[in-house]
Amino acid sequence: MKYELLDSGVAKISLDNGKANPLSKELSEGLMDSLERANKEAKAVLICGNPGMFSAGFDLKVLAQGMDVAKGMLNQGMIFMEKLYSHPQPVVIACEGHAVGMGVFMLLAADYRVGASGEFAIRLPETAIGMPFTPLLKIIAKAHIDPRHHGQAIVQSRAYDPVLAAQIGMLDEVVEPAQVVDVAMAKAEELAKLPADQFAENKLDIRADELSDIRVSMGIVT
């Protein structure tokens, strides 16, 4: 993972965890550290993946070792998601390709999502691979995916192409692959110019109910 503080005030975070960018325990920890750093020195956050792949979600090699081994990775992933969803600054994601599982949940937790046009899949595969949704993931999915698609997107593990993903709330904008990072950066720079205190107040107010339910489910006392 790479962290860069740009002159525009945007903290650019590049996942860089192999071709599929799996969300390992270590990557979750690194992302939380980067968000904390950004909150101190930046005005907005841009998260990027790799060309062709934003993130394939949790590391399947770790999951294949059984729940006892995977527990630390899963728990750290949920802690990271709460931090991402409650991050007070604007968070923009550049999705240059596929997004699967936790990759999609990162999209949903952001403030703006730019996707690449083409034969890419945006998918929540939990039902298809026999995994339950944690309370946190259910809350975020139901809050940000068009209710008319809850059955197909959440329950039936349907894979959406980027254009359809934008129509149901998984993405906000779809552009040519070569333009994704530039367009996402421009959006991050635009949002960075908004009054920081008012942005944070309004963002956290809009998400207050979901965050309260998430924190209760995780046993977080505020």
ZIDAGI-V209162 format. One record per helix or strand. SS is the DSSP state (A for helix, B for strand). FROM is the first residue (numbers start at 1). TO is the last residue. If there is no record, write none. Layout:
{{SS FROM TO} {SS FROM TO}}
//
This chain:
{{B 2 5} {B 10 14} {B 23 23} {A 25 41} {B 44 48} {B 50 50} {B 52 55} {B 58 58} {A 60 63} {A 67 85} {B 90 95} {B 97 100} {A 102 109} {B 112 116} {B 122 123} {A 135 144} {A 147 155} {B 159 160} {A 162 168} {B 173 175} {A 177 192} {A 196 206} {A 208 218}}
//
